[in-house]
Amino acid sequence: MCAAPTKRVHRSVYDDQPNAHQRFMEKLDTCIRNHDREIEKMCNFHHQGFVDAITELLKVRADAEKLKVQVTDTNRRLQDAGKEVIAQTEEIIRCRVQQRNITTVVEKLQLCLPVLEMYSKLKEQMKVKRYYSALKTMEQLENLYLPRVSQYRFCQIMIENLPKLREEIKEISMSDLKDFLESIRKHSDRIGETAMKQAQQQKTFSTTLQKHNNVNYGRNMHLGRSRILDSKNEMTLKRTFEEDDDHDEEVLTAQDLVDFSPVYRCLHIYSVLGDGEIFENYYRKQRRKQARLVLQPQSSMHETVEGYRRYFSQIVGFFVVEDHILHVTQGLVTRTYTDELWNMALSKIIAVLRTHSSYCNDPDLVLELKNLIVVFADTLQGYGFPVNRLFDLLFEIRDQYNETLLKKWSGLFRDIFEADNYSPIPVANEEEYKIVISKFPFQDSELDKQSFPKKLPMSQSVPQIYIQVKEFIYASLKFSESLHRSSTEIDDMLRKSTNLLLTRTLSSCLQNLIKKPHIGLTELVQIIINTTHLELACKYLEDFISNITNISQVTVHTARLYGLSTFKDARHAAEGEIYTKLNQKIDEFIQIADYDWTMSESDGRASGYLMDLINFLRSTFQVFTHLPNNNNDHAAMSGKVAQTACMSACQHLSTSLMQMLLDTELKQISMGAIQQFNLDVIQCELFASSEPVPGFQGDTLQLAFIDLRQCWLCGQLAPKVALSPKIIPDSCPKVKRKRHLYDI
């Protein structure tokens, strides 16, 4: 009823109207009195009911007391009776709690046990160095097991330890890789030696089969030699195979020689860890360093073949390992990488071989080096590496090999010439004759008709030189074999090297021999005979080369031997030396001439020195009858040499006597001296007219002394004017007007 006025009063209070608070209190008191009257009315209305309820409560008080006693008693008795139940219930509750806890623990343990087992497995794998498996276990732990139990502390510890274990695995695997790289350096030579041995055995076996299948291989003389070599090769190959059978436990491949597991393991580990590229770069960098070390030769490598063999074995071993890594791994080594590495190595190898082979002076060592290079090239070619540049290098070394052969054969030729007696070869019987012609292709129908004992025109050096030329061809052939060249190319190489032997080495030895002081006229004549027979033997050498190479001489590109020019030059040099030595001998006789230019009378006979000189010349020209004349060409050549020598000797004698007569130190001459000189000139003319060498036409030889005769005639007129100088007339050629003769 007073709600609305109260609200207005409230509003007026808040509106700060005058006496609002007083009016509000009054209104409030009025409301309170109204409410009290209403409460009183309500209490009066319900008072009887309240009294009745109290009365009823008082009636049930006694019953309530009894009930309370009974309930208390019942409760006491119930409590006493439930104490045991409570105890058992509490025990049951405790057991159930324990059971629940145990179940929870079992569940948690079942969840944690795989994690612990995997971690234990991880530790065991680390212990036995199964690092790749350990990484797989770590991956499973991180992705599958640890997330299930990540709330436990031990899991956090495991999670914190896993990166450390990964780093430890990386360090250990890298350490193993470094040990592997160090080990592979030590085993490279053995790997390469094994690979080269296998390649050589395969090549020998294939070559042997090929030679057996080729019925025309190595005809004539080379056939027997080749068969001997083939038999040796077969025996060697058989013995090698038997040795291999007896040593099956020996390592034969790179994989058997070296444990590559560190590489695989490290590659897998780094790949799993996402650092595969880092590992590849490291591996290639280290192998490049090792390649540079392998390619660095020892300073004394050129001294022995073992030095070259070790060098090649290390290189082959290095690239065999790289080839193995290329084929068993994915991406660690690529073909581009190996090709780049091989090209770098090949350039270094070629430079090293050029340098060190240039120090080799022994042809046997150069030949062994060539064989090693061929085996080295064949081995690497079998692994897919290009080796054409190595075979090109062999042609350079072949030139050097020929140079060493030429030096060696130069010494052999010098020894043969030094040991020769420069006398025709005596043969006492048919057997000795066959022995000589088996060594040298000599044919002479006239000599065959003669009975034993007889003499062959050449000296002992001829068959020896011929044999040594053939041995040179064999030695040159040894280098040409296995160069993967055709028979035509081999034939051409053999002919070129033989030409060098003839035109340079043998020619030089002959020229030096001819110039030696102890070689006399007889020896020079024999040298001319020897060179003639060696020249004739050149066609047999061409046949010999053709038999070896199976290339016909009619082939367009077949080179010819230049022995003809070599021996012709030697003969010309020998002839010139004959003329020179004859003149020197004449000078020796002239030097002992002791004319008394003031003698009153001559001795009535020629001077002793001149007679000795003429006798020497007669005996010397008789030697020329030994020059070969088995055909018309040689007979003409022999006569020409003898005639030229005789004419040269007579001209030199005439000139020497003329110089003696016209010597500026000779101031006067007597009639007796002129007569004595005339007797000497007469002996010279008689010698010229006696035809010491057949073949001169008319007075050709006497004309050599015509100037000397004219000079003497002039001197014979001088005594007409005693003690006065007479100028020699102009009619005397070659006499200078300023020279004077004085009569006594």
C-alpha positions in Angstrom: 0.0 0.0 0.0 2.8 2.4 0.8 5.0 1.3 -2.0 4.2 4.1 -4.3 4.5 6.8 -1.6 7.7 5.3 -0.5 9.1 5.5 -4.0 8.1 9.1 -4.2 9.7 9.7 -0.8 12.9 8.0 -2.0 12.9 10.1 -5.1 12.3 13.3 -3.0 15.2 12.3 -0.7 17.5 12.0 -3.6 16.1 15.2 -5.1 17.2 17.3 -2.0 13.8 18.9 -1.5 13.3 20.9 1.8 12.3 18.7 4.8 12.5 15.7 2.6 14.4 13.7 5.3 11.8 14.5 7.9 8.9 13.6 5.8 10.7 10.4 4.8 11.1 9.3 8.4 7.5 10.0 9.1 6.4 8.0 6.2 8.6 5.2 7.2 7.2 5.1 10.7 3.7 5.0 9.3 4.6 2.0 7.2 6.2 0.2 10.1 3.0 0.6 12.3 0.9 -0.7 9.4 3.1 -3.8 9.1 3.1 -4.5 12.8 -0.8 -4.4 12.9 -0.9 -6.9 10.0 1.6 -9.2 11.7 -0.4 -9.1 14.9 -3.6 -10.0 13.0 -1.8 -12.9 11.3 -0.5 -14.2 14.7 -3.9 -14.0 16.2 -5.3 -16.0 13.4 -2.8 -18.8 13.7 -2.3 -18.8 17.5 -4.8 -21.7 18.1 -3.2 -23.9 15.6 0.2 -23.2 17.2 -1.1 -24.1 20.6 -2.6 -27.3 19.4 0.7 -28.3 17.7 2.6 -27.6 20.9 0.2 -29.7 22.9 0.6 -32.6 20.5 4.4 -32.3 20.7 4.2 -32.5 24.4 2.2 -35.7 24.1 4.8 -37.4 21.9 7.7 -36.3 24.1 7.6 -39.4 26.2 7.4 -41.6 23.1 10.2 -39.7 21.6 12.3 -40.2 24.6 11.6 -43.9 24.5 12.3 -44.0 20.8 15.5 -42.1 21.4 16.6 -44.6 24.0 15.8 -47.5 21.7 17.5 -45.8 18.8 20.6 -45.1 20.9 20.6 -48.7 22.1 20.1 -50.0 18.6 22.8 -47.7 17.3 25.2 -48.9 20.0 24.4 -52.5 19.2 24.7 -51.8 15.5 28.0 -50.0 15.9 29.3 -52.8 18.0 28.2 -55.3 15.3 29.6 -53.2 12.4 33.1 -52.6 13.8 34.4 -55.8 12.2 32.5 -55.1 9.0 34.0 -51.6 8.9 37.4 -53.0 9.5 37.0 -55.5 6.7 35.4 -52.9 4.5 38.3 -50.5 5.1 40.7 -53.4 4.3 38.8 -54.1 1.1 38.9 -50.4 0.2 42.6 -50.3 0.8 43.1 -53.4 -1.3 41.0 -52.0 -4.0 43.0 -48.8 -4.0 46.2 -50.8 -4.1 44.7 -52.9 -6.9 43.7 -49.8 -8.8 47.2 -48.4 -8.3 48.8 -51.6 -9.4 46.6 -51.7 -12.5 47.6 -48.1 -13.2 51.2 -48.9 -12.7 51.0 -51.9 -14.9 49.4 -49.9 -17.6 52.0 -47.2 -17.3 54.8 -49.8 -17.2 53.3 -51.5 -20.3 53.4 -48.1 -21.9 57.0 -47.3 -20.8 58.5 -50.8 -21.2 58.7 -50.5 -25.0 60.4 -47.2 -24.6 62.9 -48.6 -22.1 63.4 -51.7 -24.3 64.1 -49.5 -27.3 66.5 -47.3 -25.4 68.2 -50.4 -24.1 68.4 -51.7 -27.7 69.8 -48.3 -28.7 72.6 -48.6 -26.1 73.4 -52.2 -27.2 73.5 -51.1 -30.9 75.9 -48.3 -29.9 78.0 -50.7 -28.0 78.4 -53.1 -30.9 78.9 -50.2 -33.4 75.6 -50.7 -35.3 75.2 -47.0 -35.7 72.9 -47.1 -38.7 70.5 -49.4 -36.8 70.9 -47.1 -33.7 69.8 -44.1 -35.8 66.7 -46.1 -36.9 66.0 -46.9 -33.3 66.3 -43.3 -32.3 63.9 -42.3 -35.1 61.3 -44.8 -33.7 61.9 -43.6 -30.2 61.3 -40.0 -31.2 58.3 -40.5 -33.5 56.5 -43.4 -31.9 57.4 -44.3 -28.3 58.5 -41.2 -26.5 55.4 -39.1 -27.3 53.3 -41.6 -25.4 55.3 -41.2 -22.2 56.6 -37.6 -22.6 55.2 -36.7 -19.1 57.8 -38.7 -17.3 61.2 -37.3 -16.3 63.2 -40.2 -17.6 61.6 -39.6 -21.1 62.8 -36.0 -20.9 66.3 -37.2 -20.1 66.1 -39.6 -23.1 64.9 -36.8 -25.4 67.8 -34.6 -24.2 70.3 -37.5 -24.8 69.3 -38.4 -28.3 70.9 -35.4 -30.1 74.1 -36.1 -28.1 74.0 -39.7 -29.3 73.5 -38.6 -32.8 76.5 -36.3 -32.6 78.5 -39.2 -31.0 77.5 -41.5 -33.9 78.5 -38.9 -36.4 81.9 -38.4 -34.8 82.4 -42.2 -34.4 81.4 -42.9 -38.0 83.6 -40.0 -39.3 86.5 -41.4 -37.2 85.9 -44.8 -38.8 85.9 -43.2 -42.2 89.2 -41.5 -41.5 90.6 -44.8 -40.5 89.3 -46.3 -43.7 90.9 -43.6 -45.8 94.2 -44.2 -44.0 93.8 -47.9 -44.5 92.9 -47.6 -48.2 96.1 -45.7 -48.8 98.1 -48.6 -47.5 96.1 -51.2 -49.4 95.9 -49.3 -52.7 99.2 -50.7 -54.1 98.1 -54.3 -53.2 94.6 -53.7 -54.8 96.3 -52.3 -57.9 98.8 -55.1 -58.0 96.0 -57.7 -57.8 94.0 -55.9 -60.5 97.0 -55.6 -62.8 97.9 -59.2 -62.3 94.4 -60.4 -63.2 94.3 -58.1 -66.3 97.7 -59.4 -67.4 96.7 -63.0 -66.8 93.5 -62.5 -68.8 95.5 -60.8 -71.6 98.1 -63.5 -71.7 95.4 -66.2 -71.8 93.6 -64.4 -74.6 96.8 -63.9 -76.6 97.8 -67.5 -76.2 94.4 -68.7 -77.5 94.6 -66.2 -80.3 98.0 -67.4 -81.3 96.9 -71.0 -81.2 94.0 -70.3 -83.4 96.1 -68.4 -86.0 97.9 -71.1 -87.9 99.9 -68.6 -90.0 101.2 -66.6 -87.0 104.9 -66.1 -87.1 106.1 -67.8 -90.2 109.7 -69.0 -90.9 112.4 -67.9 -88.4 110.1 -65.9 -86.3 107.7 -68.9 -86.0 110.2 -70.9 -84.0 111.0 -68.0 -81.7 107.3 -67.2 -81.2 106.6 -70.8 -80.4 109.2 -70.8 -77.8 107.8 -67.6 -76.3 104.3 -68.9 -76.5 105.3 -72.1 -74.7 106.9 -70.0 -72.0 103.8 -67.8 -71.8 101.6 -70.9 -71.5 103.8 -72.4 -68.8 103.9 -69.1 -67.0 100.1 -68.8 -67.3 99.6 -72.4 -66.2 101.9 -71.9 -63.3 100.1 -68.7 -62.3 96.7 -70.4 -62.4 98.1 -73.3 -60.3 99.5 -70.8 -57.8 96.1 -69.1 -57.7 94.4 -72.5 -57.1 96.9 -73.3 -54.3 96.2 -69.9 -52.7 92.5 -69.6 -52.9 92.5 -67.9 -49.5 94.4 -65.0 -50.9 92.5 -61.8 -51.7 91.6 -61.2 -55.3 89.2 -58.3 -55.4 89.1 -54.8 -53.9 86.1 -55.8 -51.7 88.0 -58.8 -50.4 91.1 -56.7 -49.7 89.3 -53.8 -48.0 86.4 -53.5 -45.6 84.2 -50.9 -47.2 81.6 -51.0 -44.4 82.9 -47.7 -42.8 82.0 -45.9 -46.0 78.6 -47.5 -46.3 77.9 -46.9 -42.7 79.0 -43.3 -42.7 77.1 -42.6 -45.9 73.9 -44.1 -44.4 74.3 -42.2 -41.2 74.9 -38.9 -42.8 72.0 -39.5 -45.2 69.7 -40.3 -42.3 70.8 -37.3 -40.5 70.2 -35.1 -43.5 74.0 -34.3 -44.0 74.6 -36.5 -47.0 75.9 -33.6 -49.1 78.4 -32.7 -46.4 79.7 -36.2 -46.3 80.0 -36.4 -50.1 82.0 -33.2 -50.2 84.2 -34.4 -47.4 84.8 -37.8 -49.0 85.6 -36.3 -52.4 87.9 -33.7 -51.0 89.9 -36.3 -49.0 90.1 -38.6 -52.0 91.4 -35.8 -54.2 94.1 -35.1 -51.6 95.0 -38.8 -51.6 95.0 -38.8 -55.4 97.6 -36.0 -55.5 99.7 -38.0 -53.0 99.4 -41.2 -55.1 100.3 -39.4 -58.3 103.4 -37.9 -56.7 106.3 -40.3 -57.7 109.4 -41.0 -55.8 112.5 -39.2 -57.0 114.3 -42.5 -57.7 111.4 -44.2 -59.4 113.2 -44.3 -62.8 116.1 -46.4 -61.4 114.2 -49.7 -61.2 111.2 -51.3 -62.7 109.8 -51.9 -59.1 109.5 -48.1 -58.6 107.3 -47.9 -61.7 105.3 -51.0 -60.6 104.6 -49.5 -57.2 103.6 -46.2 -58.8 101.2 -47.9 -61.2 99.8 -50.2 -58.5 98.9 -47.4 -56.2 97.1 -45.5 -59.0 95.2 -48.6 -60.2 94.3 -49.4 -56.6 93.0 -45.8 -56.1 90.8 -45.9 -59.2 89.6 -49.5 -58.6 88.4 -48.3 -55.2 86.6 -45.3 -56.7 85.0 -47.6 -59.4 83.8 -49.9 -56.6 82.4 -47.0 -54.6 80.7 -45.7 -57.8 78.9 -49.0 -58.4 77.9 -49.9 -54.8 76.8 -46.4 -53.6 74.2 -44.0 -54.8 75.5 -40.5 -55.4 78.7 -40.6 -53.3 80.8 -41.0 -56.4 79.5 -40.1 -59.8 80.8 -40.9 -63.3 81.4 -37.2 -63.9 83.5 -37.0 -60.7 85.6 -40.1 -61.6 86.1 -38.9 -65.2 87.3 -35.5 -63.9 89.6 -37.1 -61.4 90.9 -39.5 -64.0 91.6 -36.7 -66.5 93.5 -34.8 -63.9 95.4 -38.0 -62.9 96.1 -38.9 -66.6 97.7 -35.5 -67.3 99.9 -35.9 -64.2 100.8 -39.5 -65.0 101.8 -38.6 -68.6 104.0 -35.7 -67.3 105.6 -38.0 -64.7 106.3 -40.7 -67.2 107.7 -38.3 -69.7 110.1 -36.9 -67.1 111.2 -40.1 -65.5 111.4 -42.2 -68.7 113.8 -39.6 -70.2 116.3 -40.7 -67.5 116.2 -44.3 -68.6 119.3 -45.4 -70.6 118.7 -49.1 -70.3 116.5 -50.5 -73.1 115.5 -53.4 -71.0 114.2 -51.1 -68.4 112.3 -49.0 -71.0 110.8 -52.2 -72.4 109.7 -53.3 -68.9 108.2 -49.8 -68.4 106.3 -50.2 -71.7 104.9 -53.5 -70.6 103.9 -52.0 -67.3 102.2 -49.1 -69.1 100.3 -51.5 -71.3 99.1 -53.6 -68.4 98.3 -50.4 -66.5 96.3 -49.1 -69.4 94.5 -52.4 -70.1 93.6 -52.7 -66.4 92.1 -49.2 -66.2 90.4 -49.6 -69.6 88.7 -52.7 -68.2 87.2 -50.4 -65.5 85.9 -48.0 -68.1 88.6 -45.3 -68.0 89.8 -43.9 -71.4 93.5 -44.7 -72.0 94.1 -43.5 -75.5 96.5 -40.8 -74.3 98.6 -43.5 -72.6 99.0 -45.4 -75.9 100.0 -42.1 -77.6 102.6 -41.6 -74.8 103.9 -45.1 -75.6 104.8 -43.9 -79.1 106.9 -41.1 -77.5 108.5 -43.6 -75.3 109.0 -45.9 -78.2 111.2 -43.2 -79.8 113.2 -43.0 -76.6 113.4 -46.8 -76.5 114.8 -46.8 -80.1 117.3 -44.2 -79.0 118.5 -46.4 -76.1 118.6 -49.4 -78.4 120.6 -47.4 -80.9 123.1 -46.4 -78.1 123.3 -50.0 -77.0 123.8 -51.3 -80.5 126.3 -48.6 -81.2 128.4 -50.1 -78.4 127.8 -53.6 -79.8 128.9 -52.5 -83.3 132.0 -50.8 -81.9 132.9 -54.0 -80.0 132.4 -56.1 -83.1 134.6 -53.8 -85.2 137.3 -53.7 -82.5 137.4 -57.5 -82.2 137.5 -58.1 -86.0 140.8 -59.0 -87.6 139.7 -57.7 -91.0 140.7 -60.9 -92.8 138.5 -63.2 -94.9 136.8 -65.8 -93.0 138.5 -69.2 -93.3 136.3 -72.3 -93.5 138.0 -75.7 -93.2 135.1 -77.9 -94.1 131.4 -78.1 -95.1 130.2 -77.9 -91.5 132.0 -74.6 -90.8 130.7 -73.2 -94.1 127.1 -74.1 -93.2 127.6 -72.4 -89.8 128.7 -69.2 -91.4 125.9 -69.1 -94.1 123.3 -70.0 -91.4 124.2 -66.7 -89.8 124.6 -64.6 -92.9 122.9 -65.0 -96.3 126.0 -65.5 -98.5 125.9 -66.9 -102.0 128.8 -67.3 -104.5 128.6 -70.0 -107.1 132.3 -69.6 -108.0 133.3 -70.0 -104.3 131.0 -73.1 -104.0 133.0 -74.8 -106.7 136.2 -74.4 -104.8 137.4 -77.2 -102.5 137.9 -76.9 -98.8 139.7 -75.2 -97.1 138.7 -71.9 -98.6 138.0 -68.3 -97.5 134.9 -66.3 -97.6 135.5 -62.7 -98.9 134.0 -60.9 -95.9 135.5 -60.8 -92.4 134.0 -62.1 -89.2 132.3 -58.8 -88.4 129.8 -59.1 -91.3 127.8 -62.1 -90.0 128.0 -60.6 -86.5 126.7 -57.3 -87.7 123.9 -59.0 -89.6 122.9 -61.0 -86.5 122.9 -57.9 -84.4 120.7 -56.1 -86.8 118.2 -59.0 -86.6 118.4 -58.9 -82.8 117.7 -55.2 -83.0 114.6 -55.9 -85.1 113.5 -58.4 -82.5 114.1 -55.9 -79.7 112.2 -53.2 -81.6 109.4 -55.7 -82.2 109.1 -56.3 -78.5 108.1 -52.7 -77.9 105.7 -52.7 -80.9 103.7 -55.6 -79.6 100.7 -55.1 -77.4 100.2 -51.5 -78.6 96.9 -52.3 -80.3 98.4 -51.4 -83.7 97.8 -53.1 -87.0 100.5 -55.3 -88.7 101.0 -52.6 -91.3 101.8 -50.0 -88.6 104.1 -52.5 -86.8 105.9 -53.3 -90.1 106.3 -49.6 -90.8 107.7 -48.9 -87.3 110.2 -51.8 -87.6 111.4 -50.6 -90.9 111.8 -47.0 -89.7 113.7 -48.1 -86.6 115.9 -50.4 -88.7 116.6 -47.6 -91.1 117.7 -45.4 -88.2 120.0 -48.2 -87.0 121.6 -48.5 -90.5 121.7 -44.9 -91.5 122.7 -43.4 -88.2 124.2 -45.9 -85.8 125.9 -48.3 -88.1 126.9 -45.6 -90.5 128.4 -43.5 -87.6 130.3 -46.6 -86.4 131.6 -47.3 -89.9 132.7 -43.7 -90.3 134.5 -43.7 -87.0 136.1 -47.0 -87.8 137.3 -45.7 -91.1 138.8 -42.6 -89.4 140.7 -44.6 -86.7 144.5 -44.2 -87.0 145.2 -48.0 -86.6 143.1 -48.9 -89.6 145.5 -49.5 -92.5 145.0 -49.9 -96.2 144.4 -53.6 -95.9 141.7 -53.1 -93.3 140.1 -50.3 -95.4 140.0 -52.7 -98.4 138.3 -55.3 -96.2 135.8 -52.7 -95.0 134.9 -52.0 -98.6 134.3 -55.7 -99.1 132.3 -56.0 -95.9 130.0 -53.1 -96.7 129.4 -54.5 -100.1 128.1 -57.8 -98.6 126.1 -56.0 -96.0 124.5 -53.9 -98.7 123.5 -57.1 -100.5 122.1 -58.5 -97.3 119.6 -55.6 -96.9 117.0 -57.4 -99.1 117.2 -60.4 -96.8 116.6 -58.0 -93.8 113.5 -56.7 -95.6 112.3 -60.3 -96.1 113.0 -61.0 -92.5 110.8 -58.1 -91.4 108.1 -59.1 -93.8 108.1 -62.6 -92.3 107.7 -61.2 -88.8 104.8 -58.9 -89.6 103.2 -60.9 -92.4 103.2 -57.8 -94.6 104.2 -58.2 -98.2 106.9 -55.9 -99.5 104.7 -55.1 -102.5 102.4 -53.2 -100.2 102.1 -49.6 -101.3 102.8 -48.1 -97.9 105.6 -50.4 -97.0 108.8 -48.5 -96.3 112.2 -49.6 -97.7 115.5 -50.0 -95.9 118.1 -47.4 -96.6 121.1 -49.6 -96.2 122.2 -49.0 -99.8 123.0 -45.4 -99.1 124.5 -46.2 -95.8 127.0 -48.7 -97.1 127.7 -46.7 -100.2 128.6 -43.7 -98.1 130.8 -46.0 -96.0 132.6 -47.3 -99.1 133.1 -43.7 -100.4 134.5 -42.7 -97.0 136.8 -45.8 -97.0 137.9 -45.1 -100.5 138.6 -41.5 -99.6 140.5 -42.7 -96.5 142.5 -45.1 -98.8 143.5 -42.1 -100.9 144.4 -40.1 -97.9 146.4 -42.9 -96.2 148.2 -43.6 -99.5 149.2 -40.0 -99.8 150.2 -39.9 -96.1 152.4 -43.0 -96.7 153.9 -41.3 -99.8 154.6 -38.2 -97.7 156.4 -40.4 -95.1 158.7 -41.8 -97.8 159.3 -38.4 -99.2 160.3 -37.1 -95.8 163.2 -39.6 -95.6 164.5 -38.4 -99.0 167.9 -37.0 -98.5 169.1 -35.4 -101.8 172.5 -33.9 -102.0 171.8 -31.0 -104.3 175.5 -30.2 -104.7 176.6 -33.7 -105.6 179.0 -33.8 -108.6 177.7 -37.1 -110.0 174.6 -39.2 -109.6 174.8 -42.7 -108.1 173.7 -44.3 -111.3 170.6 -45.8 -109.8 167.4 -44.5 -108.4 167.2 -43.3 -104.8 166.6 -46.0 -102.2 163.6 -44.2 -100.6 161.9 -44.0 -104.0 162.4 -47.7 -104.8 161.0 -48.6 -101.4 158.0 -46.3 -102.1 157.4 -47.9 -105.5 157.6 -51.4 -104.0 155.1 -50.3 -101.4 152.8 -49.0 -104.0 153.1 -52.3 -106.1 152.3 -54.5 -103.0 149.5 -52.1 -102.0 147.7 -52.2 -105.4 147.9 -56.0 -105.4 145.7 -55.9 -102.3 142.9 -54.4 -104.4 142.7 -57.7 -106.3 140.8 -58.9 -103.2 137.9 -56.5 -103.8 134.6 -58.4 -104.6 134.0 -59.1 -108.2 131.3 -61.7 -108.1 129.3 -59.7 -110.7 130.1 -57.1 -113.4 128.9 -54.2 -111.3 131.2 -55.0 -108.5 134.1 -55.8 -110.8 133.7 -52.3 -112.4 133.5 -50.7 -109.0 136.6 -52.6 -107.8 138.6 -51.5 -110.9 137.5 -47.9 -110.5 138.6 -47.8 -106.9 141.9 -49.3 -107.7 142.4 -47.0 -110.7 141.5 -43.9 -108.7 143.8 -44.9 -105.9 146.7 -45.5 -108.3 146.1 -42.2 -110.2 145.8 -40.3 -106.9 149.0 -41.9 -105.6 150.9 -41.0 -108.8 149.6 -37.5 -108.9 150.5 -37.0 -105.2 154.0 -38.4 -105.8 154.6 -36.1 -108.8 153.3 -33.1 -106.8 155.5 -34.0 -103.8 158.6 -34.3 -106.0 157.8 -31.1 -107.7 157.4 -29.3 -104.4 160.8 -30.8 -103.3 162.4 -29.4 -106.5 160.8 -26.0 -106.2 161.4 -25.5 -102.5 162.2 -21.9 -101.9 164.9 -22.9 -99.5 166.7 -24.7 -102.3 169.1 -22.0 -103.6 171.4 -24.0 -106.0 171.5 -27.4 -107.6 174.3 -29.3 -109.3 174.2 -31.3 -112.5 174.8 -34.5 -110.6 171.7 -33.8 -108.5 169.7 -33.1 -111.6 170.8 -36.4 -113.0 170.0 -38.3 -109.8 166.6 -36.6 -109.7 166.1 -37.7 -113.4 166.8 -41.3 -112.4 164.0 -41.1 -109.8 161.6 -39.6 -112.3 162.4 -42.4 -114.7 161.5 -44.9 -112.1 158.3 -43.2 -111.5 157.5 -43.3 -115.2 158.5 -46.9 -115.4 156.1 -47.7 -112.5 153.3 -45.8 -114.3 154.0 -47.7 -117.6 154.1 -51.1 -115.8 150.3 -50.9 -115.3 150.2 -51.6 -111.6 146.4 -51.5 -111.8 144.8 -52.8 -115.0 142.2 -50.8 -116.9 144.1 -47.5 -117.7 143.8 -46.5 -121.3 147.1 -45.6 -123.1 149.5 -43.3 -121.3 146.9 -42.0 -118.8 148.9 -42.9 -115.8 152.2 -41.6 -117.2 150.6 -38.2 -117.7 150.7 -37.8 -113.9 154.5 -37.2 -114.2 154.5 -35.0 -117.3 154.8 -31.7 -115.4 157.7 -33.2 -113.4 159.5 -34.2 -116.6 159.1 -30.8 -118.1 160.5 -29.2 -114.9 163.5 -31.5 -115.1 164.2 -30.6 -118.7 164.3 -27.0 -117.8 166.8 -27.7 -115.1 169.0 -29.6 -117.4 169.7 -26.5 -119.6 170.7 -24.4 -116.6 174.5 -25.5 -116.5 175.1 -23.7 -119.8 175.5 -20.5 -117.8 177.8 -21.3 -114.9 177.0 -19.7 -111.5 174.3 -17.6 -113.0 170.6 -18.0 -112.2 168.4 -19.1 -115.0 164.7 -18.4 -114.9 162.7 -21.4 -115.8 160.9 -20.8 -119.1 157.2 -20.2 -119.3 156.9 -23.5 -121.1 157.1 -25.2 -117.7 153.6 -25.1 -116.3 152.9 -24.8 -112.7 156.4 -23.3 -112.2 156.3 -19.7 -111.0 158.6 -17.2 -112.8 160.0 -15.8 -109.6 161.7 -19.1 -108.7 165.4 -19.6 -109.8 167.8 -22.5 -110.3 171.4 -21.9 -109.8 174.2 -23.9 -111.4 177.5 -24.5 -109.8 
